[in-house]
Amino acid sequence: MRGSRQIRVLHLIASNFVGGPEKQILRHAQRDSCAEMEIWIGSFHDGKDKPEILQRAEQNKLQTIELGPGRFVPESVFELVRKLREKGISLLCTHNYKANLIGLLASKISSVPHVAFLRGWTAEDFRVRIYERLDRLALRYAQRVACVSGAQAKQIARVRGGRSAPVVIPNAITLTTQPDFEFDKCALRRGLGIPENAFVIGAMGRLSPEKGHRFLLNAAGIAVEQVPNLYLAVLGDGPERQLLEARRDRLKLEDRVTLPGFQRNVIDWMRACDVIANPSLTEGMPNVLLEAMSLGTPIIATEVGGVPEMITHRESGILVPPANPATLSEAIAELYLRPELRLKLASGAWKAAQRYSQKNQSEKLRELYADALGCVLSVESRKEASDHAVVLPRISVVIPVRNEEKHIAGVLRAFREQDYPADLFEIVVADGMSTDRTADIVTQYASQPGTAVRLVQNPGRLSSCGRNAGVAAANGDIIFFSDGHCHVPSPTLLRDVADLLARTRAGILCRPQPLDFTGNTPFQQLVAVARASWLGHGRDSTIYSTEFEGWVDPSSAGAIYQHSLFEQFGGFDEAFDACEDVDFNHRLHRSGVKAYISPKLTIFYEPRKSLSALFRQMTRYGRGRARLTRKHSESLSLTELVPAGVVLLLLTALPMSFTYFAGIWAMIVGAYFAIVLTETARLLRQAGIRGLLLPLLFVTIHTGLGAGLIFEWATGNRRPQAQVPSFVRSHDRSTESLEVPDGTSAPQEIGTT
């Protein structure tokens, strides 16, 4: 390492969606950034919106660089040169033809070391073939080249002549415990609309010519004679979609072939399949096969590119020649007729997947960086990025829900895909007597292999009761609360929890919960802007703060706890229908338990979709705040009284207009709206033209809160305070504990693995 300067590695890729290569880059950046080395993400702004890879990177608090359109013009090269110098980039890594060519020229000008990555060539159309010829030129003269397979390395070695040999760095997959190869797929298929008794073949990938889906459809047309219940699901989108639909209809396979388009829950589809088929004509190292291998799903794949390096014929899959429907149909029929062969291939595929761990990929990448930079990475730094043996805490993710069938599957999937040992965390869903399919979906996930998912009943229906039911059933050393309608952006979230608890020794971890939910409507995005402002939520709250890291009052944002705190302080007060977490956090804070917040723990929540729904939510919060101040009088603040004042001002508008105090009343109302309009003007740049509706949202928020406060105070609702449950865990602790300054306990040697 040169002096004490931090190494900054920029990975640059031209990308319009997050596919396999982008996921590999993001996981590497999240996993391997450390004190000595920081991974940056760069892309080109070729479309209307910011590239999705940069959006994902920023959500995970990664450093990004956004360049103008990735055209092969001098401006693009010199813009990159300027960014490399401004940001102090130590090493430039580029991926695919645009980035490789522009990166090569920028590297020569800036003298920043350069590594060009080859992810694969598709020869999709004439234009792409021209670009790929330019890519070969860039790879020939690049300082260093990295490939995903040995087949690619041999191909590029010939292009590079006597220059340094390409380095092989395979793709990586998050590994899980050995799956149940014979689990019942019926419940999963019902949720996806797949016939339960079908023999299901799945294919996942971009619908473009080089992926060979037309040959798979032809093979299905042949195989139906031997496989009467054959069903083919082709996931993805692309230029060949209409041609494939036409071919399906021509083959009279309308009832046997579905093309559902792009699907985010690809893992669910894979688990629902009996076989995964990959009929590509060209490949590097397909991520879809790695995912299938890690799940233990039998594979049929064409013998192209790096596929033979991944799969051993008839041990971990069946390999067939490309563009050969007859041979492909024979393989489908054989697997249908021989379930024992399917079981053998599933087991072999899962064992083969163990070679593609993120640990191995990290070590190879760091060796490549060190070689390109001419430095030696310190032993301590290597430890930060490698899987050395430590004791991780057991974590229980507790999710209280009621009628969340729309979102619960996505939340469960996000937690099950966490980069955390599957046997060291569990998911406990406390269902508040849902009247939709929520419980069925949770039960379906509980029947699948992988991280344990358990369903417990919450007859009290309230969130406070659900939290208590979840804690009572939890076995973890750490309790992590989540809602059933949120977006979990980071696959390392649970590892970050373990790291922060080890580093800070806090009893509580707080997390930002911004409302920038994936798929927000324009109205919902406006609600997110309003709620994140000081006028929409308050100056002291940290719940929407995605920049600050440090010690805080946990009242508004505490969500992750040492399990021992529930043994010391009891659970959530079940007299609360809202703000039960604020009450619990206030009790802990008053008792001296320390709390720490970090942007790494960010989870995105969905805002309300209409003014009426927002008003009802705020009314519920207002009632909760009133109960909180009744229980803890010291928690009352002037800012909490303002919404009630707004409601009283509006209710007295007519009578006050006929009194001597009409002028004073008008001045107060005018001052309120002046504040609203001033804050609206400040937010217009962020909100755009729709920001003109912000005053309506602010009034809705304030009147909803005020109405709830007044109603709760006026009704004199003094029902007996519910018993605050105490919790005594019956399970054995497998980790020793030590006392921490705030009176809580934490497992020894918590860190990353």
N, C-alpha and C positions, 0 to 999 in steps of 0.2 A: 504494500500500500504506500502511495506516495505521500510521505509526511503523515499528518493526522487528518487529512481531508477525507470526508466521506465519499465513497464511490457511488456515483449515480449512473445507473444503467437505464437507458431509454429503449423500450420496445416499441417500434413504429410499425403500424399495419394500416393499409387502406381497407376499410371495413364498413359495410352498411347494415350489418346485423351481427349478433353474437352467436357464432357457430362453434365448431370444435376448436379451431386454432385460437380464437379469441378466448374461449374458456380456459385453455391451457395457459395462455399468457396471464390472465387475471388471477388464476389460482397460484401461479408462480409468484406474482407480485405480492399477493396477500400473505403467502406463506413465508417467503424468503427475505422480505425487506427486514432490515435489522439496523442496529446502531452503526455498523461499519458500511453497509451497502443498502442503498435505497433504489427500488425498482420503480421507474416511471412508465406511464403508458401514453403513447402518442398515436394520433390518427388524423385523417384529412377530412375537412368539412365539405364533402361532395354533395350533400343533399340539403333539404330545407332545415332539418333539425340537426342538433349535435349528434355525432355518431354514438350508437348505443354503447359501444365498448367504453367510450369516455364517460358516459352517464353512469354506467356500472362502476367504473373505477372511482369516480367522485363520490358515489354513494358509499363506497368502502374506504373513503378517506385516503385514496392513493393520489399521488402527484400526477398531473396530466399535462400534455402539450397538444394544443389543437392548431393544425396548420390549415392553410387555405386549400382550395381544390387541388387534388393530387394529379395535376396534368404534368406532362413531361416538358416543362418550360423553365427557363432560367429563374423566374420568380420563385418557383417552388423550391428549387435547390438553395437559393440564397436566403429564403425565409427559414429553411431548416438550419442553415449555417448560423444564422443570427440566433435562433432559439438554442442551439447547442452551446453557444458561447454565453448567452444570457443566463441560462439555467445551470451552467457548470457541469454539463453532461460529460462523464468520464468515458463511457462506452456506448456506441450506437448499435442496436440490434434491429434489423429490418426483416420483414416477413412478406413474401410474395412480390410479384413483379414491379408494381408501382413503387413501393417503399424500397425495394432492393436497388433499383436504378437510381432513384433520387438520393437514397442514402449513400450509395457508392460515390457519387459526385460530391455530395456535401462533405463526406469524410475526407476526400482528397483535398478539398479547399480548407477545411477547418482543422485538419490533422487529428481529428478524433478517431480513435480505433473503431473498426467496423466489423461486425459479424452479420453475414447474410444468411437467413434461414430459408430453406426450401421446404414448403409444406406439401407440395404436390402440383403437378400440371394436369389440366383437364382437357385442353384442346377443344373447348366447348363450341367455339365458332371461329370464323376467320379472324375476327378482331382479337379474340383471346389468344389465338395461335401467334399472331404478330407480337403481342405483349410477351408471350412466353419465350419467343426468340430473343427479345430484348433482355428477359430475365436470365437466360443462359449467358448472355454477354456480361451482365452484371456479376453473375456467380463466377464467371471465369476470372475476373480481375479483383474480386473482393478479397480483403485481407485474410478473412477466415470464413468458412462455410459450415453450417450445421444442417443436418438432414434428420428426418424422423426414422429412416430405415436404412439397413445395409444395402438394399437394392438401389436406393437413391444415391447413396454414397459412391457406389461403383459407377453409376451413370455420370455423376458430376466429376468424379476423379478424371475421367477421360476428357471432359471439357476443360478442366483446369490445367492440363498438361503437367508441368513439373512443379506447380505451386503446392502449398500446404494441402495435405489430404483433408477431405471433409470429415467432420466429427459427427458421429451418430448419437443423437439424443432423442430417444423414443418418447412418445406421448405418455402421460401418466393418468392413472385413475385412482379415485379414492376407494381404498379397499375396505371391505366389510367382513364380518364373520361369515363362516360357511353357511350358505342359505339352505333352506329346506327345498330340495330338488323336486319334491312331490306334493307341494302344498296345493290346496284346492283353489283353482283360479275362478270359480263360478261367480263369487261376489264381486271380484275385480272386473270381470267381463260385463256383468250387469251394469256397473257404473259407467262403462265405456260404450255400451250399446253393441257389444260383440255377442254373437250367439254362444250360449254357455257350452253346448255340446259339440262345437266345431273343432276341427284341427286347424289352428290358427298359425299362419305364416306372417311375420312382420318384416317390413323393410322401411328403414328410416334414412332420410337424406334429401338433399336438393334434387328436385325433379328436372334434371338436365341430361343430355344425351350420354355423357360419359359414365353416368351411374347405372346404365343398363337395365332400367326398370322395364323396358319393352320386352326384353328377353324373359324377365320374370313373369310377366303377364302371359306370354306365350307358353311358358313352362306350366303355369297354373291351368291353362286351357287343356294341356295334355294330361296333367296329373289328376284331373277330376274323374277320369275313368277308373283310377285305382283308389282315389281318396274321395269318397262320396260326400263327406262333410267338410271339404276344404274351404277355408275362408282366408282371404289375403287382405291385409291392411298395409297400405303404402302411405306412410306419413311424410309430409314435407310439401314444399311448394317450389315452383320454378317454371321455366319456359316450356317444359314438356307436358304440363298438366293436361291441357286440352287434348293433345295427341294420345296420352295414356287413357283418358276417359273414352275417347273414340275407339281405341283399340279394345278396351274392356267391353264396350257395347258390341263391337264387331264379333268378339269371341263369345258373346252371350253369357258374360260373367257378371251382369249387373247385380245379382243377388249374392255373389261370392267375393266381390272385390270392392273395397271401400278406399276412397282417397280423401281422408278428412282434413287435408291441408296441414299447415304448421301447427304443432301441438307442443305446449310447454311441459306437459306431464309425460314426456317420452318414457321415463322409467316405468310408469304404470302400464303403458302399452307393452313394453318389453316383458314385464312380468306376466302379462295376460297372454303372451304368445307361447305356442309350443316350440316354435323354431324361429330364429332370426335369419333372414336371407340377405346377403350382400352381393348383388349381381354386377358390380362395377366392372368397367372395362379398363380403368386405370385407378390406382390408389397410392397414397403415401403410407400412412398408418391410420386407418379409420377409427375415429373415436367411438363410433357406434358399436364396433366390434369389441372394443375394450369394455364398454359399459355392459354389453351382453355377457362377456366373459366374467365380469365381476359379479353379475347376478346369477351365473350358472345356467344361462339359457342356451340350449343347443344351437349351433351355427352351421349354416351352409354358405360358403363364400367362394368367389372366383379367385383363382390362383394368380393374382396380379400384385405388382408393387411389393409392399412390405407385408402383405397378408400371410404368405408362407412362413415368415419369421415369427408371426404371432400364433399361428395355428398349425398344429401337427395333424396331418391327415389321419382321420379315424381315431385320433386320441383326444383331441380337443375341438374337433369340428370336422366337417366334410369339405374338401376343396374340389372345385369343378373348373373346367376350362371356361374362359369368358365367351360370351355370345353364343352359348350352346344350350338352347332351351331343352333339348331332349335329355342331356345329361343332368341338367338341373331338375327336371321333373322326376327322373329316376331317383335322385337323392331325396326329394320330398316324399315320394312314395315309400322309399325304404325306411325313413324315419317314422312315417305314419305306421307302418306295419311292424316296426321293431322298437317298442317302448324301452326295452333294456338297453338298446344302443343310444337312445336319447339320454337315458340316465347316465350312461358311461361318458358321453360327450359333455354333458352338463358339468359333471364332476371334474373332468379333465380341463374344461375351459376355465372353471373357477381356479384351479391350481395354477394354470398357465398365467392367469391374470396377476398372480402375486409377483411376477417379475417386473410389473409396470407400476411400482409404487412411486408416490410423490417424493419419498426420501431419495430413491435412486436418481430420479430426474434432477432433484435439487443438487445432488453431489456432482453430477455431470455438468450442469450449468455453471456451477461455481468454479469447477476446474477450467471450463472454457473461458470464463471471465478473467480468471487469474492469468491464464496463458495469453489472452489478448492484451491485457494491461501490463504484463510483465511484473506482476506483484505476487505476494504470498498472503493468502487470507489467514487471519489469526485463528488459533485453535478455539478461542472463546467465541469468535464469530461463527465458526463452523458449528459449534454446539447449538447456537441459536437457531440455525436453519436445519439441523438434522434431527433424526428421531433417536436421541439418546434416551436411555432408560431412566424414567422418573416415575414418581407416584402422582397420578392425576386424581383429582377429586371425583367422586361419583356425583352426577348432576341429575336432578329430576326436573324436567320441563313440565310445568303445571299449566293447563289451558282450561279455564272455566268458559263454557259455551252454552248458548241456547239458540237453536234455529240458525245454524251457520253452515248449511249444506253447500252454499255457493263457494265458500272460501276454505273450509276446514281441510279439504284434501290437499290444497296447495301449501297450507301451513304445516301439516304433518309431513308432507314430502320434503319441504325445506329443512325441517329439523332432522329427518332421517338421513338426509344427504350431508349432514355436518361432518367436517373433517375432525372427528373425535371417535375414540374407540367405542364401537357399538355396545360392548358389554359394560361400559362405564357411564352410560346415561340411559334414561328412560323417558317416555312421554306419558303423562297422566292427564287424561281428558275428563273433566268433571262436567257432565251433561245435566243442564237444568230442565229436564223433562221436555226435550225438544219435540215439536209436533211435525217436523219435517224429517229428512233422511240423515240428519247429522249423526245420530247414534249408529245407523247402519254403515255409514262411511267409515267411522272410527273402528267399528267391529271388523270391517273388511281389511283395514290396515293392520289391525291387531293379528289377523290370521296370516299375514305375510312374513317372510323371513326378514331378519335384520334387527334393528333397534326395537326394544320392547315398547309396545303401545298398549296402554290399559285404559279401559272405560270404567269410570265410577259414577254413581248416581248422585245428583244434587237435588233432592226433593224440595229444598228451600227455594230453588230457582234463582235467588239473588246471586250476584257476583261474589259478595262476601261469603255466602254459604258455599259456593263453588270453590273458592280459594281454600277454605278450610277443609272441604272434603278432599281436595287434591293433596294438600299438605299431609293430612292424616294417612293417605295411602302411599305417600312418597317414601322411597328408600334412599334417596341421595343425601350426600353431605351438603349439597348446595340446592336451593330451591330457586328455579328460574321461572318467573311468571310471563306468560304470553297470552294474547287474545286470539280468538278464532278467526279474526278478519284483519290480518296484517300481512306485510311482505317482509320476509327475512332475507336481506340482500347478501349477507356474507356467509360463505361456507365455513369460515373459521370462527364464527361467533362464540361457540362454546369454548374453543381453545383460548380465545381472547379473555373470556370470563375467568378461566383458570389462571392465565398469566397475570391478570390484574389483581386477582385475589392474593396471589403469591407475592406480587411486588408491593402492594399497598397495605396488605393485612387488614383491609376494611371489613366491617361486618355487613355492609350493604353496598351494592353497586347500583348506580343510577344509569339510566340510558335515555338518550334523546328519542323521541317518538314523533318525528315530523309527519305531516299529513300528505306528503308527496307520494301518494300511493300509485303503483303501477296501474295504468288504465283509467286514471282520474278523468272525469268529464271536465269541460271548461269551468262549469259551476263549482265542481268539487275542488279544482285547483285554486279557484278564487277563495273558497272557504279556507284552504290550506294557507294562503297568503294572509288572510285576515286573522286566523287563529295564531299564526306565528308572530304576529306583531304585538307590541306592548299593549296596544289598545284592545286587542282581541283576547289577550290571555293574562296580562299582568307583567310588571317589570321584574319581579323577584323569581319567577318560575324558570327552571332550567329544562323543562320537558321538551322544548323545541330547539334548544341550543345545540347545534351540530359543530361548533367550533371549539368550545371551551373544554378543557380537561383539568380536573383537580378535585379538591375536597369541597363538598356542598352540603346544604341542608337537603335531606332526601325527601322532604314532604311531598313534592309534586312529581318526582321522577324515580323514586326507589322502586326496584322491580326484581332484584336478585339478592338473595339472603343466605347467610349461613343457617343451616337447618337448626342449629342449636338455639337461635334467637326465638324460635317458636316454643321451644321448651322453657326458655327463660321468661318470655313475655306473653305467652298465650298466642291466640290467632287473631283473626279479623273480627271486629264487632259486627254481628249479624243483624243489628238494628239498622245498619246502613245499607241503602240500596245503591248509593254512589258515594265516592270519597272514602270508602272503607280503607283503601290503600293509603290515602293521605292521613287518616286517623292512625293507622298502624305505624307509618313512618314517623309521624309526629311523636308518638309514644316512645319509639326507639331513640329518636334524636334527642328528646328531652332527657332520656336516661344516659346519654353520653356515647351511644353507638356511632361510630364514624362511618361516613358515606363518601363514595368516590364516583365521579361521573367521567365517562370517556366516549368520544365519538365512535370508537370502534364497536360499541355495543348498539349502534343505531338500528332501530326497527321502524318500518314505515307503516302508519295506520291509515285506514280509509276514512275520509271525511264524509259527513252526511250529504245526501244527494239532492235535498230540497230545503227551502226555507222552513217549511213546517217541521221537517225532521230535525233540522238544526235547532229550532225553537224548543222542541220537546227534549232534545238532549241537554240544552242549556238549563231548562227548567228542572230537569232531574239533578243536574250538577248543583243548581242553586239550592235545592232542598238538602242535598248532601252537605253543602257548606254550612247551611243553617244548623244542621244537627251537629256538625263538627264544632262550631262556635258554642253551642249549648253545652257540649261535653268538655271542651277546652276553651274557656273564655279568653285565655291569653292568645289564642290563634286569631282572634278577630282583628282585622286591620281596616283602615279607612278605605282602601281600594275595594274591599269586598262590599262596602256599604254603597258605593257609587251606583251599581246596577239597580239596587232597590230605589235609590233616589231618582234614577232616570224613569223608572216605571211610575213612581208617585208624581213626577212632573207631568208626564203624559196623561195620567188619569185625572189630574186636577186642571187640565188645560181649559176646559169650558167654564167651570165655576170661577177659576182665578181671573178669567178675562173680564168678569163683572165686578171685581173688587179693587180696592185701593192698591193692592200688591201686584196688579197686572204687569206693571213696568218692570218690577224686580223679577217676577216670574219670567218675563220675556228675555231679560238679560241673562238669566241663568240658562235657559234653554238655548239662547243664541250662543253662549259660551260653549255649551256642550257640542252643538253642531259645528262650531268653529274648530274645535279640537278634532272632531270626526273628519271634517273636510281637509284639515291640515295633514292628518295621518294618511288620508286617501291620496292626497297629492304626492306625498313621499313615496307611496307604494305603486304609483301609476307606472313608473318605468319597469318595475318588476312584473306587474300584472297586465300591462298592455291596455288596450281600449276597454276591455271588460272590467278593468279596475274602477270604472265609473259606477259600478254596482256595489262597490265596497261600503259606502255609507249605509245601504240597506242591510248588508250583512252585519255591520257593527251594531246597528240598532236592534237587529234580531238577537244577536248574542247578548247584548246588555239587558234587553227586556226579558229574554228567557231566564237569564240568571236572576234578575230582579224579581220576576214573578215567582220563581221557585223559593227564593229567600223569604219574600213577604208571605206566601202561602204557608210555608212551614212555621214561620213565627206567629202568624195570625191564628192558625188552627190550634196552636198550643199543644201540638202533638207530642205528648210526653209519655208515650208508651214505655213500659219498663225496658231498661236497657238489656239487650240480649246477653246471655252468658258468653263471655269471650273464651273459646275453647283453649285448653292447654293440650300440648302434644308430647307424647312420650314415644319415642321410636322403639320398636321391638326388634329391629334387625341388628345384626352384629356389625360393628365398625371394623373395616379391614385396614384402616389407616390410623396411625397414632396421631394424637392431637397435642397442641401446645397452646398455652394461653397467650392472647394478644392484648395489647394495652387497653382496648375498649371492652374487655370482658368476654369477647366471643372467642371461638376456637377455629383453627384452620388446619387442614392436613399439612403434614410436613412435605417438603420437597415438591411443591406444586410447580409445574413449569410446562413447557411445550415438549412434545415427543416427536 
